[in-house]
Amino acid sequence: MEKVNLTQKFDLFSEYFSPKIVGELNNQAVKLVKFRGPFVWHHHETEDELFLVIKGEMSIEFREKTIFLQEGEFLVVPHGIEHRPNATEEVHVLVFEPLSTVNTGNKQNNFTVRCERI
């Protein structure tokens, strides 16, 4: 058991849309990711995702609406719902989802990455 300092962990990387695993519990991953600009439209067949904004602000776009998140706010995106994270400026986000979740869900493209542990 070791505590995790989110600020220190975010300082370890600079790339966008490349989640880093900083913790695990019950087959779930605690991931940190930096966003800037629009991500890819995608959905996850069986995994729900929690997005918690640590620093900055972002939106999560859905086909029928957009939800804006500021520091300290989170949103759970249910599985099967097409969505696209977006941020005008750099945003730091904690994502909580199953370990097996691929960041681009049902899409395979240049945004698809394998999460590394930091």
N, C-alpha and C positions, 0 to 999 in steps of 0.2 A: 504494500500500500504506500502510495506516494501522492501528495497533493499535486495539483496541476495549476500553474499560473497561466491563465489565458493570454495575458499581454506578452509574456515571455515566449509562449508558443507561437503566437502570431508574428513575432519578430524573427522567427527562424525561417520564414519563407516570404517570397514576394510575388510569385506567379498567381495569376487569376484562374478561377474555375478548376483548381486542382486540390481537392479535399485531402486533408491530412488527419489521420486517426490519432487521437490523443487519449482515448480511453475506451473501455469495453465493459458492458454488463449485460448478462442474460442474452447473449448472441446479438446484442445491439452495439452499434458503434457511435461514439461521440467524435464527430469530425469538425475540424475548423476549415473554413474556406474563405478566400477573398474573392469578391466579385467586382467587376467594373465593366459596364456595358451589358448588352443583352446576352443571355445564354441561349441554348437551343430549345425549341419547343419539344417537350417529351412527356411521357407518363411512365409510371411504374406499375406493372401488372399486379403485384401482390404486396408491395411495401408502401406504408404511409411514411411521410417525411415531416420532421419538425424543423422549422427554420427559426432560430433565435438571433436577433440582431444584437451584436455586442458593441459595435462601433459604426456609426454612420446611419444611413437609411437606404432602403431598397423597396422595390415593388415585386410582387409576384403576379404575373399576368396570367389570366385565364381567358379562354375564348370569349366569354360573355362579360367579364369584369376584370378589374385590377385592384389588388389590395396592397396598400402602402404600409410598410413597417418601419418604425423608428427604433432607436436604441432601447433595449429592455422589452421589446415586444416580440411575440412569436406567433407563428401560424403553423397549423398542422395541415398538410396537403394529403387528403385521402388517396389511397391507391386507385389507379384507373383514371384519375383526373389529369387532363393535359394542362401543363403549366410551363411558364418560362420566367425564371428569376431575372431581374434587371436592376442595374444601379447606375445612376448618372456619374457618381463619384465612387471611389473605393469604399467598400463596406466590408466589415468583418462579421462573419456569421458562424454560429455553432449549429451544426446539423446533427440530428439524432435520428438514426434509421438502422435497419438490420445490417449486419456486417456484409452480407452478400449483395447489397444494393450497388448497382452500377450507376455512376453519377448521371449518365445520359439516358437512363431507363431503357426505353424501347428503341432508342436511336444509337447507332454506332457511327461516330464521326471524329473530327479532329479534337473535339472537346472530351471524348471518352478517355479516361485515365484510370489507372489502377491506383488505389489509395495507398499511400505509404504511411508508416507510423513515424511519428516524431516525438 
